Amino acid sequence: MGNLRNTPCGKTVTVRRVEGEGATRRRIMDIGITRGAEVFVRKVAPLGDPIEVTVRGYELSLRKADAEKILVE
């Protein structure tokens, strides 16, 4: 199990857990990234921030710090 930040482009992964606490964790879960959701990594910016993903049929951009808190497999 790794985190979303280390997932290569073009790969689909399943969310196993969202780490963190308080408002940050809640915000990640509110945008649809919850346990069991499938996430497709579309693009990673040249310096690695942000990461563009597709989840539940829509596209999102996530900061590296947030992507590290999303554990996937």
mmJSON file of the N, C-alpha and C atoms, coordinates in Angstrom:
{"data_MODEL":{"atom_site":{
"group_PDB":["ATOM","ATOM","ATOM","ATOM","ATOM","ATOM","ATOM","ATOM","ATOM","ATOM","ATOM","ATOM","ATOM","ATOM","ATOM","ATOM","ATOM","ATOM","ATOM","ATOM","ATOM","ATOM","ATOM","ATOM","ATOM","ATOM","ATOM","ATOM","ATOM","ATOM","ATOM","ATOM","ATOM","ATOM","ATOM","ATOM","ATOM","ATOM","ATOM","ATOM","ATOM","ATOM","ATOM","ATOM","ATOM","ATOM","ATOM","ATOM","ATOM","ATOM","ATOM","ATOM","ATOM","ATOM","ATOM","ATOM","ATOM","ATOM","ATOM","ATOM","ATOM","ATOM","ATOM","ATOM","ATOM","ATOM","ATOM","ATOM","ATOM","ATOM","ATOM","ATOM","ATOM","ATOM","ATOM","ATOM","ATOM","ATOM","ATOM","ATOM","ATOM","ATOM","ATOM","ATOM","ATOM","ATOM","ATOM","ATOM","ATOM","ATOM","ATOM","ATOM","ATOM","ATOM","ATOM","ATOM","ATOM","ATOM","ATOM","ATOM","ATOM","ATOM","ATOM","ATOM","ATOM","ATOM","ATOM","ATOM","ATOM","ATOM","ATOM","ATOM","ATOM","ATOM","ATOM","ATOM","ATOM","ATOM","ATOM","ATOM","ATOM","ATOM","ATOM","ATOM","ATOM","ATOM","ATOM","ATOM","ATOM","ATOM","ATOM","ATOM","ATOM","ATOM","ATOM","ATOM","ATOM","ATOM","ATOM","ATOM","ATOM","ATOM","ATOM","ATOM","ATOM","ATOM","ATOM","ATOM","ATOM","ATOM","ATOM","ATOM","ATOM","ATOM","ATOM","ATOM","ATOM","ATOM","ATOM","ATOM","ATOM","ATOM","ATOM","ATOM","ATOM","ATOM","ATOM","ATOM","ATOM","ATOM","ATOM","ATOM","ATOM","ATOM","ATOM","ATOM","ATOM","ATOM","ATOM","ATOM","ATOM","ATOM","ATOM","ATOM","ATOM","ATOM","ATOM","ATOM","ATOM","ATOM","ATOM","ATOM","ATOM","ATOM","ATOM","ATOM","ATOM","ATOM","ATOM","ATOM","ATOM","ATOM","ATOM","ATOM","ATOM","ATOM","ATOM","ATOM","ATOM","ATOM","ATOM","ATOM","ATOM","ATOM","ATOM","ATOM","ATOM","ATOM","ATOM"],
"id":[1,2,3,4,5,6,7,8,9,10,11,12,13,14,15,16,17,18,19,20,21,22,23,24,25,26,27,28,29,30,31,32,33,34,35,36,37,38,39,40,41,42,43,44,45,46,47,48,49,50,51,52,53,54,55,56,57,58,59,60,61,62,63,64,65,66,67,68,69,70,71,72,73,74,75,76,77,78,79,80,81,82,83,84,85,86,87,88,89,90,91,92,93,94,95,96,97,98,99,100,101,102,103,104,105,106,107,108,109,110,111,112,113,114,115,116,117,118,119,120,121,122,123,124,125,126,127,128,129,130,131,132,133,134,135,136,137,138,139,140,141,142,143,144,145,146,147,148,149,150,151,152,153,154,155,156,157,158,159,160,161,162,163,164,165,166,167,168,169,170,171,172,173,174,175,176,177,178,179,180,181,182,183,184,185,186,187,188,189,190,191,192,193,194,195,196,197,198,199,200,201,202,203,204,205,206,207,208,209,210,211,212,213,214,215,216,217,218,219],
"type_symbol":["N","C","C","N","C","C","N","C","C","N","C","C","N","C","C","N","C","C","N","C","C","N","C","C","N","C","C","N","C","C","N","C","C","N","C","C","N","C","C","N","C","C","N","C","C","N","C","C","N","C","C","N","C","C","N","C","C","N","C","C","N","C","C","N","C","C","N","C","C","N","C","C","N","C","C","N","C","C","N","C","C","N","C","C","N","C","C","N","C","C","N","C","C","N","C","C","N","C","C","N","C","C","N","C","C","N","C","C","N","C","C","N","C","C","N","C","C","N","C","C","N","C","C","N","C","C","N","C","C","N","C","C","N","C","C","N","C","C","N","C","C","N","C","C","N","C","C","N","C","C","N","C","C","N","C","C","N","C","C","N","C","C","N","C","C","N","C","C","N","C","C","N","C","C","N","C","C","N","C","C","N","C","C","N","C","C","N","C","C","N","C","C","N","C","C","N","C","C","N","C","C","N","C","C","N","C","C","N","C","C","N","C","C","N","C","C","N","C","C"],
"label_atom_id":["N","CA","C","N","CA","C","N","CA","C","N","CA","C","N","CA","C","N","CA","C","N","CA","C","N","CA","C","N","CA","C","N","CA","C","N","CA","C","N","CA","C","N","CA","C","N","CA","C","N","CA","C","N","CA","C","N","CA","C","N","CA","C","N","CA","C","N","CA","C","N","CA","C","N","CA","C","N","CA","C","N","CA","C","N","CA","C","N","CA","C","N","CA","C","N","CA","C","N","CA","C","N","CA","C","N","CA","C","N","CA","C","N","CA","C","N","CA","C","N","CA","C","N","CA","C","N","CA","C","N","CA","C","N","CA","C","N","CA","C","N","CA","C","N","CA","C","N","CA","C","N","CA","C","N","CA","C","N","CA","C","N","CA","C","N","CA","C","N","CA","C","N","CA","C","N","CA","C","N","CA","C","N","CA","C","N","CA","C","N","CA","C","N","CA","C","N","CA","C","N","CA","C","N","CA","C","N","CA","C","N","CA","C","N","CA","C","N","CA","C","N","CA","C","N","CA","C","N","CA","C","N","CA","C","N","CA","C","N","CA","C","N","CA","C","N","CA","C","N","CA","C","N","CA","C"],
"label_alt_id":[null,null,null,null,null,null,null,null,null,null,null,null,null,null,null,null,null,null,null,null,null,null,null,null,null,null,null,null,null,null,null,null,null,null,null,null,null,null,null,null,null,null,null,null,null,null,null,null,null,null,null,null,null,null,null,null,null,null,null,null,null,null,null,null,null,null,null,null,null,null,null,null,null,null,null,null,null,null,null,null,null,null,null,null,null,null,null,null,null,null,null,null,null,null,null,null,null,null,null,null,null,null,null,null,null,null,null,null,null,null,null,null,null,null,null,null,null,null,null,null,null,null,null,null,null,null,null,null,null,null,null,null,null,null,null,null,null,null,null,null,null,null,null,null,null,null,null,null,null,null,null,null,null,null,null,null,null,null,null,null,null,null,null,null,null,null,null,null,null,null,null,null,null,null,null,null,null,null,null,null,null,null,null,null,null,null,null,null,null,null,null,null,null,null,null,null,null,null,null,null,null,null,null,null,null,null,null,null,null,null,null,null,null,null,null,null,null,null,null],
"label_comp_id":["MET","MET","MET","GLY","GLY","GLY","ASN","ASN","ASN","LEU","LEU","LEU","ARG","ARG","ARG","ASN","ASN","ASN","THR","THR","THR","PRO","PRO","PRO","CYS","CYS","CYS","GLY","GLY","GLY","LYS","LYS","LYS","THR","THR","THR","VAL","VAL","VAL","THR","THR","THR","VAL","VAL","VAL","ARG","ARG","ARG","ARG","ARG","ARG","VAL","VAL","VAL","GLU","GLU","GLU","GLY","GLY","GLY","GLU","GLU","GLU","GLY","GLY","GLY","ALA","ALA","ALA","THR","THR","THR","ARG","ARG","ARG","ARG","ARG","ARG","ARG","ARG","ARG","ILE","ILE","ILE","MET","MET","MET","ASP","ASP","ASP","ILE","ILE","ILE","GLY","GLY","GLY","ILE","ILE","ILE","THR","THR","THR","ARG","ARG","ARG","GLY","GLY","GLY","ALA","ALA","ALA","GLU","GLU","GLU","VAL","VAL","VAL","PHE","PHE","PHE","VAL","VAL","VAL","ARG","ARG","ARG","LYS","LYS","LYS","VAL","VAL","VAL","ALA","ALA","ALA","PRO","PRO","PRO","LEU","LEU","LEU","GLY","GLY","GLY","ASP","ASP","ASP","PRO","PRO","PRO","ILE","ILE","ILE","GLU","GLU","GLU","VAL","VAL","VAL","THR","THR","THR","VAL","VAL","VAL","ARG","ARG","ARG","GLY","GLY","GLY","TYR","TYR","TYR","GLU","GLU","GLU","LEU","LEU","LEU","SER","SER","SER","LEU","LEU","LEU","ARG","ARG","ARG","LYS","LYS","LYS","ALA","ALA","ALA","ASP","ASP","ASP","ALA","ALA","ALA","GLU","GLU","GLU","LYS","LYS","LYS","ILE","ILE","ILE","LEU","LEU","LEU","VAL","VAL","VAL","GLU","GLU","GLU"],
"label_asym_id":["A","A","A","A","A","A","A","A","A","A","A","A","A","A","A","A","A","A","A","A","A","A","A","A","A","A","A","A","A","A","A","A","A","A","A","A","A","A","A","A","A","A","A","A","A","A","A","A","A","A","A","A","A","A","A","A","A","A","A","A","A","A","A","A","A","A","A","A","A","A","A","A","A","A","A","A","A","A","A","A","A","A","A","A","A","A","A","A","A","A","A","A","A","A","A","A","A","A","A","A","A","A","A","A","A","A","A","A","A","A","A","A","A","A","A","A","A","A","A","A","A","A","A","A","A","A","A","A","A","A","A","A","A","A","A","A","A","A","A","A","A","A","A","A","A","A","A","A","A","A","A","A","A","A","A","A","A","A","A","A","A","A","A","A","A","A","A","A","A","A","A","A","A","A","A","A","A","A","A","A","A","A","A","A","A","A","A","A","A","A","A","A","A","A","A","A","A","A","A","A","A","A","A","A","A","A","A","A","A","A","A","A","A","A","A","A","A","A","A"],
"label_entity_id":["1","1","1","1","1","1","1","1","1","1","1","1","1","1","1","1","1","1","1","1","1","1","1","1","1","1","1","1","1","1","1","1","1","1","1","1","1","1","1","1","1","1","1","1","1","1","1","1","1","1","1","1","1","1","1","1","1","1","1","1","1","1","1","1","1","1","1","1","1","1","1","1","1","1","1","1","1","1","1","1","1","1","1","1","1","1","1","1","1","1","1","1","1","1","1","1","1","1","1","1","1","1","1","1","1","1","1","1","1","1","1","1","1","1","1","1","1","1","1","1","1","1","1","1","1","1","1","1","1","1","1","1","1","1","1","1","1","1","1","1","1","1","1","1","1","1","1","1","1","1","1","1","1","1","1","1","1","1","1","1","1","1","1","1","1","1","1","1","1","1","1","1","1","1","1","1","1","1","1","1","1","1","1","1","1","1","1","1","1","1","1","1","1","1","1","1","1","1","1","1","1","1","1","1","1","1","1","1","1","1","1","1","1","1","1","1","1","1","1"],
"label_seq_id":[1,1,1,2,2,2,3,3,3,4,4,4,5,5,5,6,6,6,7,7,7,8,8,8,9,9,9,10,10,10,11,11,11,12,12,12,13,13,13,14,14,14,15,15,15,16,16,16,17,17,17,18,18,18,19,19,19,20,20,20,21,21,21,22,22,22,23,23,23,24,24,24,25,25,25,26,26,26,27,27,27,28,28,28,29,29,29,30,30,30,31,31,31,32,32,32,33,33,33,34,34,34,35,35,35,36,36,36,37,37,37,38,38,38,39,39,39,40,40,40,41,41,41,42,42,42,43,43,43,44,44,44,45,45,45,46,46,46,47,47,47,48,48,48,49,49,49,50,50,50,51,51,51,52,52,52,53,53,53,54,54,54,55,55,55,56,56,56,57,57,57,58,58,58,59,59,59,60,60,60,61,61,61,62,62,62,63,63,63,64,64,64,65,65,65,66,66,66,67,67,67,68,68,68,69,69,69,70,70,70,71,71,71,72,72,72,73,73,73],
"pdbx_PDB_ins_code":[null,null,null,null,null,null,null,null,null,null,null,null,null,null,null,null,null,null,null,null,null,null,null,null,null,null,null,null,null,null,null,null,null,null,null,null,null,null,null,null,null,null,null,null,null,null,null,null,null,null,null,null,null,null,null,null,null,null,null,null,null,null,null,null,null,null,null,null,null,null,null,null,null,null,null,null,null,null,null,null,null,null,null,null,null,null,null,null,null,null,null,null,null,null,null,null,null,null,null,null,null,null,null,null,null,null,null,null,null,null,null,null,null,null,null,null,null,null,null,null,null,null,null,null,null,null,null,null,null,null,null,null,null,null,null,null,null,null,null,null,null,null,null,null,null,null,null,null,null,null,null,null,null,null,null,null,null,null,null,null,null,null,null,null,null,null,null,null,null,null,null,null,null,null,null,null,null,null,null,null,null,null,null,null,null,null,null,null,null,null,null,null,null,null,null,null,null,null,null,null,null,null,null,null,null,null,null,null,null,null,null,null,null,null,null,null,null,null,null],
"Cartn_x":[0.854,0.0,0.897,0.632,1.387,0.446,0.943,0.057,-0.157,-1.142,-1.524,-0.412,0.393,1.478,2.475,2.727,3.72,3.147,1.878,1.242,1.616,2.09,2.484,1.29,1.548,0.503,-0.062,-1.357,-2.0,-2.435,-2.272,-2.611,-3.895,-4.718,-5.931,-5.687,-6.015,-5.811,-7.098,-7.162,-8.317,-7.897,-8.714,-8.42,-8.67,-7.689,-7.83,-8.068,-7.473,-7.657,-7.246,-7.909,-7.528,-6.987,-5.705,-5.087,-5.302,-4.776,-4.914,-6.035,-6.288,-7.341,-7.968,-9.12,-9.793,-10.248,-10.092,-10.625,-9.993,-8.713,-8.047,-8.623,-8.74,-9.302,-10.743,-11.504,-12.91,-13.038,-12.171,-12.218,-11.928,-10.925,-10.599,-11.787,-12.42,-13.561,-14.775,-14.961,-16.089,-16.015,-14.81,-14.697,-14.825,-15.12,-15.419,-14.32,-13.218,-12.133,-12.338,-13.013,-13.325,-12.855,-12.854,-12.413,-13.218,-12.512,-13.149,-13.296,-13.098,-13.226,-12.047,-12.319,-11.253,-10.783,-9.471,-8.864,-7.91,-8.089,-7.209,-6.297,-4.994,-4.031,-3.835,-4.319,-4.255,-2.929,-2.515,-1.291,-0.62,0.681,1.441,2.235,2.146,2.863,4.375,5.142,6.597,7.319,6.938,7.577,6.802,5.778,5.035,3.865,3.602,2.511,1.794,0.531,-0.414,-0.48,-1.306,-1.578,-3.019,-3.235,-4.593,-5.124,-6.281,-6.873,-8.328,-8.849,-10.269,-10.838,-11.895,-12.544,-14.053,-14.783,-16.242,-16.775,-16.021,-16.488,-16.133,-15.403,-14.989,-13.504,-12.952,-11.514,-11.185,-10.099,-9.645,-8.155,-7.715,-6.291,-6.011,-5.024,-4.67,-3.246,-3.02,-1.668,-0.923,0.406,1.22,0.945,0.821,0.606,-0.69,-1.741,-3.011,-2.915,-2.236,-2.107,-1.333,-0.409,0.338,-0.539,-1.632,-2.52,-3.526,-3.543,-4.485,-3.737,-4.015,-3.355,-4.143,-3.423,-4.063,-3.375,-4.06,-3.43,-3.954],
"Cartn_y":[-1.182,0.0,1.241,2.156,3.396,4.581,5.75,6.909,7.421,8.272,8.76,9.593,10.254,11.078,10.247,9.026,8.172,7.314,7.464,6.68,7.266,6.443,6.961,7.362,8.224,8.659,7.466,7.526,6.487,5.279,5.299,4.146,4.435,3.404,3.501,2.751,3.379,2.789,2.902,2.122,2.146,2.741,3.66,4.314,3.325,3.169,2.297,3.079,4.292,5.078,6.522,7.444,8.848,9.2,9.564,9.932,11.407,11.85,13.252,13.411,14.658,14.913,16.26,16.444,17.734,18.145,19.438,20.042,19.477,19.172,18.65,17.301,16.403,15.073,15.196,16.05,16.244,16.792,17.744,18.337,17.281,16.434,15.378,14.429,14.073,13.158,13.832,15.115,15.842,15.927,15.883,15.953,14.577,13.561,12.244,11.212,11.573,10.606,9.916,8.779,7.998,6.565,5.79,4.393,3.653,2.942,2.159,2.881,4.194,4.954,4.647,4.551,4.343,5.697,5.863,7.128,6.852,7.595,7.486,8.704,8.485,9.582,10.005,11.207,11.703,12.365,13.319,14.079,14.456,14.643,15.189,16.361,17.506,18.692,18.419,19.166,18.922,18.877,19.702,19.682,18.825,18.116,17.198,17.813,19.082,19.733,20.689,20.529,19.562,18.267,17.361,16.086,16.137,15.824,15.843,14.41,14.195,12.868,12.902,11.73,11.571,10.637,11.089,10.289,10.495,9.395,9.41,10.222,10.174,10.818,12.284,12.868,14.247,14.411,15.516,15.748,16.681,16.37,17.158,17.417,18.495,18.75,18.747,17.965,17.838,18.295,18.924,19.292,18.04,18.085,16.947,16.608,17.631,17.407,16.641,16.947,16.23,14.821,14.666,13.353,12.37,12.879,12.006,11.389,12.029,11.546,10.507,10.267,9.312,8.013,6.986,5.688,4.85,4.281,3.537,2.2,1.335,0.07,-0.318],
"Cartn_z":[0.0,0.0,0.0,-0.927,-1.027,-0.921,-1.266,-1.246,-2.664,-2.821,-4.146,-4.783,-3.984,-4.522,-5.313,-4.916,-5.567,-6.686,-7.0,-8.057,-9.419,-10.351,-11.666,-12.528,-13.498,-14.439,-15.19,-15.488,-16.271,-15.47,-14.169,-13.34,-12.553,-12.398,-11.582,-10.288,-9.168,-7.851,-7.045,-5.968,-5.078,-3.742,-3.241,-1.962,-0.827,0.048,1.214,2.492,2.589,3.807,3.536,4.219,4.165,5.541,5.584,6.854,7.13,8.243,8.607,9.615,9.953,10.933,10.671,11.241,11.178,9.795,9.523,8.303,7.033,7.065,5.87,5.465,6.402,6.117,5.639,6.278,5.922,4.506,4.137,2.801,1.733,1.983,1.02,0.852,1.941,1.862,1.22,1.43,0.847,-0.672,-1.243,-2.7,-3.352,-2.558,-3.108,-2.977,-2.344,-2.171,-0.83,-0.884,0.311,0.101,1.166,1.077,0.013,-0.849,-1.903,-3.235,-3.257,-4.511,-5.42,-6.724,-7.693,-8.203,-8.244,-8.657,-9.813,-10.905,-12.076,-12.087,-12.105,-12.131,-13.585,-13.926,-15.301,-15.622,-14.791,-15.063,-13.756,-13.846,-12.721,-13.278,-12.631,-13.083,-13.067,-13.863,-13.956,-12.607,-11.681,-10.368,-9.364,-9.849,-8.995,-8.25,-8.469,-7.743,-8.676,-8.993,-8.435,-9.246,-8.744,-9.397,-9.883,-11.152,-11.7,-11.736,-11.13,-11.045,-11.498,-11.817,-12.11,-11.046,-10.372,-9.342,-9.445,-9.423,-9.506,-10.694,-11.815,-13.038,-13.19,-12.287,-12.476,-12.183,-12.682,-12.585,-11.43,-10.734,-9.592,-9.71,-9.1,-8.933,-7.441,-7.044,-5.628,-5.386,-4.257,-3.86,-3.405,-3.493,-3.058,-1.6,-0.773,0.657,0.911,0.133,0.288,-0.279,-1.415,-2.05,-1.169,-0.356,0.541,1.623,1.938,3.0,2.506,1.195,0.607,0.349,1.149,0.99,-0.01,-0.981,-2.072,-2.288,-3.061,-3.482,-4.842],
"occupancy":[1.0,1.0,1.0,1.0,1.0,1.0,1.0,1.0,1.0,1.0,1.0,1.0,1.0,1.0,1.0,1.0,1.0,1.0,1.0,1.0,1.0,1.0,1.0,1.0,1.0,1.0,1.0,1.0,1.0,1.0,1.0,1.0,1.0,1.0,1.0,1.0,1.0,1.0,1.0,1.0,1.0,1.0,1.0,1.0,1.0,1.0,1.0,1.0,1.0,1.0,1.0,1.0,1.0,1.0,1.0,1.0,1.0,1.0,1.0,1.0,1.0,1.0,1.0,1.0,1.0,1.0,1.0,1.0,1.0,1.0,1.0,1.0,1.0,1.0,1.0,1.0,1.0,1.0,1.0,1.0,1.0,1.0,1.0,1.0,1.0,1.0,1.0,1.0,1.0,1.0,1.0,1.0,1.0,1.0,1.0,1.0,1.0,1.0,1.0,1.0,1.0,1.0,1.0,1.0,1.0,1.0,1.0,1.0,1.0,1.0,1.0,1.0,1.0,1.0,1.0,1.0,1.0,1.0,1.0,1.0,1.0,1.0,1.0,1.0,1.0,1.0,1.0,1.0,1.0,1.0,1.0,1.0,1.0,1.0,1.0,1.0,1.0,1.0,1.0,1.0,1.0,1.0,1.0,1.0,1.0,1.0,1.0,1.0,1.0,1.0,1.0,1.0,1.0,1.0,1.0,1.0,1.0,1.0,1.0,1.0,1.0,1.0,1.0,1.0,1.0,1.0,1.0,1.0,1.0,1.0,1.0,1.0,1.0,1.0,1.0,1.0,1.0,1.0,1.0,1.0,1.0,1.0,1.0,1.0,1.0,1.0,1.0,1.0,1.0,1.0,1.0,1.0,1.0,1.0,1.0,1.0,1.0,1.0,1.0,1.0,1.0,1.0,1.0,1.0,1.0,1.0,1.0,1.0,1.0,1.0,1.0,1.0,1.0,1.0,1.0,1.0,1.0,1.0,1.0],
"B_iso_or_equiv":[0.0,0.0,0.0,0.0,0.0,0.0,0.0,0.0,0.0,0.0,0.0,0.0,0.0,0.0,0.0,0.0,0.0,0.0,0.0,0.0,0.0,0.0,0.0,0.0,0.0,0.0,0.0,0.0,0.0,0.0,0.0,0.0,0.0,0.0,0.0,0.0,0.0,0.0,0.0,0.0,0.0,0.0,0.0,0.0,0.0,0.0,0.0,0.0,0.0,0.0,0.0,0.0,0.0,0.0,0.0,0.0,0.0,0.0,0.0,0.0,0.0,0.0,0.0,0.0,0.0,0.0,0.0,0.0,0.0,0.0,0.0,0.0,0.0,0.0,0.0,0.0,0.0,0.0,0.0,0.0,0.0,0.0,0.0,0.0,0.0,0.0,0.0,0.0,0.0,0.0,0.0,0.0,0.0,0.0,0.0,0.0,0.0,0.0,0.0,0.0,0.0,0.0,0.0,0.0,0.0,0.0,0.0,0.0,0.0,0.0,0.0,0.0,0.0,0.0,0.0,0.0,0.0,0.0,0.0,0.0,0.0,0.0,0.0,0.0,0.0,0.0,0.0,0.0,0.0,0.0,0.0,0.0,0.0,0.0,0.0,0.0,0.0,0.0,0.0,0.0,0.0,0.0,0.0,0.0,0.0,0.0,0.0,0.0,0.0,0.0,0.0,0.0,0.0,0.0,0.0,0.0,0.0,0.0,0.0,0.0,0.0,0.0,0.0,0.0,0.0,0.0,0.0,0.0,0.0,0.0,0.0,0.0,0.0,0.0,0.0,0.0,0.0,0.0,0.0,0.0,0.0,0.0,0.0,0.0,0.0,0.0,0.0,0.0,0.0,0.0,0.0,0.0,0.0,0.0,0.0,0.0,0.0,0.0,0.0,0.0,0.0,0.0,0.0,0.0,0.0,0.0,0.0,0.0,0.0,0.0,0.0,0.0,0.0,0.0,0.0,0.0,0.0,0.0,0.0],
"pdbx_formal_charge":[null,null,null,null,null,null,null,null,null,null,null,null,null,null,null,null,null,null,null,null,null,null,null,null,null,null,null,null,null,null,null,null,null,null,null,null,null,null,null,null,null,null,null,null,null,null,null,null,null,null,null,null,null,null,null,null,null,null,null,null,null,null,null,null,null,null,null,null,null,null,null,null,null,null,null,null,null,null,null,null,null,null,null,null,null,null,null,null,null,null,null,null,null,null,null,null,null,null,null,null,null,null,null,null,null,null,null,null,null,null,null,null,null,null,null,null,null,null,null,null,null,null,null,null,null,null,null,null,null,null,null,null,null,null,null,null,null,null,null,null,null,null,null,null,null,null,null,null,null,null,null,null,null,null,null,null,null,null,null,null,null,null,null,null,null,null,null,null,null,null,null,null,null,null,null,null,null,null,null,null,null,null,null,null,null,null,null,null,null,null,null,null,null,null,null,null,null,null,null,null,null,null,null,null,null,null,null,null,null,null,null,null,null,null,null,null,null,null,null],
"auth_seq_id":[1,1,1,2,2,2,3,3,3,4,4,4,5,5,5,6,6,6,7,7,7,8,8,8,9,9,9,10,10,10,11,11,11,12,12,12,13,13,13,14,14,14,15,15,15,16,16,16,17,17,17,18,18,18,19,19,19,20,20,20,21,21,21,22,22,22,23,23,23,24,24,24,25,25,25,26,26,26,27,27,27,28,28,28,29,29,29,30,30,30,31,31,31,32,32,32,33,33,33,34,34,34,35,35,35,36,36,36,37,37,37,38,38,38,39,39,39,40,40,40,41,41,41,42,42,42,43,43,43,44,44,44,45,45,45,46,46,46,47,47,47,48,48,48,49,49,49,50,50,50,51,51,51,52,52,52,53,53,53,54,54,54,55,55,55,56,56,56,57,57,57,58,58,58,59,59,59,60,60,60,61,61,61,62,62,62,63,63,63,64,64,64,65,65,65,66,66,66,67,67,67,68,68,68,69,69,69,70,70,70,71,71,71,72,72,72,73,73,73],
"auth_comp_id":["MET","MET","MET","GLY","GLY","GLY","ASN","ASN","ASN","LEU","LEU","LEU","ARG","ARG","ARG","ASN","ASN","ASN","THR","THR","THR","PRO","PRO","PRO","CYS","CYS","CYS","GLY","GLY","GLY","LYS","LYS","LYS","THR","THR","THR","VAL","VAL","VAL","THR","THR","THR","VAL","VAL","VAL","ARG","ARG","ARG","ARG","ARG","ARG","VAL","VAL","VAL","GLU","GLU","GLU","GLY","GLY","GLY","GLU","GLU","GLU","GLY","GLY","GLY","ALA","ALA","ALA","THR","THR","THR","ARG","ARG","ARG","ARG","ARG","ARG","ARG","ARG","ARG","ILE","ILE","ILE","MET","MET","MET","ASP","ASP","ASP","ILE","ILE","ILE","GLY","GLY","GLY","ILE","ILE","ILE","THR","THR","THR","ARG","ARG","ARG","GLY","GLY","GLY","ALA","ALA","ALA","GLU","GLU","GLU","VAL","VAL","VAL","PHE","PHE","PHE","VAL","VAL","VAL","ARG","ARG","ARG","LYS","LYS","LYS","VAL","VAL","VAL","ALA","ALA","ALA","PRO","PRO","PRO","LEU","LEU","LEU","GLY","GLY","GLY","ASP","ASP","ASP","PRO","PRO","PRO","ILE","ILE","ILE","GLU","GLU","GLU","VAL","VAL","VAL","THR","THR","THR","VAL","VAL","VAL","ARG","ARG","ARG","GLY","GLY","GLY","TYR","TYR","TYR","GLU","GLU","GLU","LEU","LEU","LEU","SER","SER","SER","LEU","LEU","LEU","ARG","ARG","ARG","LYS","LYS","LYS","ALA","ALA","ALA","ASP","ASP","ASP","ALA","ALA","ALA","GLU","GLU","GLU","LYS","LYS","LYS","ILE","ILE","ILE","LEU","LEU","LEU","VAL","VAL","VAL","GLU","GLU","GLU"],
"auth_asym_id":["A","A","A","A","A","A","A","A","A","A","A","A","A","A","A","A","A","A","A","A","A","A","A","A","A","A","A","A","A","A","A","A","A","A","A","A","A","A","A","A","A","A","A","A","A","A","A","A","A","A","A","A","A","A","A","A","A","A","A","A","A","A","A","A","A","A","A","A","A","A","A","A","A","A","A","A","A","A","A","A","A","A","A","A","A","A","A","A","A","A","A","A","A","A","A","A","A","A","A","A","A","A","A","A","A","A","A","A","A","A","A","A","A","A","A","A","A","A","A","A","A","A","A","A","A","A","A","A","A","A","A","A","A","A","A","A","A","A","A","A","A","A","A","A","A","A","A","A","A","A","A","A","A","A","A","A","A","A","A","A","A","A","A","A","A","A","A","A","A","A","A","A","A","A","A","A","A","A","A","A","A","A","A","A","A","A","A","A","A","A","A","A","A","A","A","A","A","A","A","A","A","A","A","A","A","A","A","A","A","A","A","A","A","A","A","A","A","A","A"],
"auth_atom_id":["N","CA","C","N","CA","C","N","CA","C","N","CA","C","N","CA","C","N","CA","C","N","CA","C","N","CA","C","N","CA","C","N","CA","C","N","CA","C","N","CA","C","N","CA","C","N","CA","C","N","CA","C","N","CA","C","N","CA","C","N","CA","C","N","CA","C","N","CA","C","N","CA","C","N","CA","C","N","CA","C","N","CA","C","N","CA","C","N","CA","C","N","CA","C","N","CA","C","N","CA","C","N","CA","C","N","CA","C","N","CA","C","N","CA","C","N","CA","C","N","CA","C","N","CA","C","N","CA","C","N","CA","C","N","CA","C","N","CA","C","N","CA","C","N","CA","C","N","CA","C","N","CA","C","N","CA","C","N","CA","C","N","CA","C","N","CA","C","N","CA","C","N","CA","C","N","CA","C","N","CA","C","N","CA","C","N","CA","C","N","CA","C","N","CA","C","N","CA","C","N","CA","C","N","CA","C","N","CA","C","N","CA","C","N","CA","C","N","CA","C","N","CA","C","N","CA","C","N","CA","C","N","CA","C","N","CA","C","N","CA","C","N","CA","C","N","CA","C","N","CA","C","N","CA","C"],
"pdbx_PDB_model_num":[1,1,1,1,1,1,1,1,1,1,1,1,1,1,1,1,1,1,1,1,1,1,1,1,1,1,1,1,1,1,1,1,1,1,1,1,1,1,1,1,1,1,1,1,1,1,1,1,1,1,1,1,1,1,1,1,1,1,1,1,1,1,1,1,1,1,1,1,1,1,1,1,1,1,1,1,1,1,1,1,1,1,1,1,1,1,1,1,1,1,1,1,1,1,1,1,1,1,1,1,1,1,1,1,1,1,1,1,1,1,1,1,1,1,1,1,1,1,1,1,1,1,1,1,1,1,1,1,1,1,1,1,1,1,1,1,1,1,1,1,1,1,1,1,1,1,1,1,1,1,1,1,1,1,1,1,1,1,1,1,1,1,1,1,1,1,1,1,1,1,1,1,1,1,1,1,1,1,1,1,1,1,1,1,1,1,1,1,1,1,1,1,1,1,1,1,1,1,1,1,1,1,1,1,1,1,1,1,1,1,1,1,1,1,1,1,1,1,1]
}}}
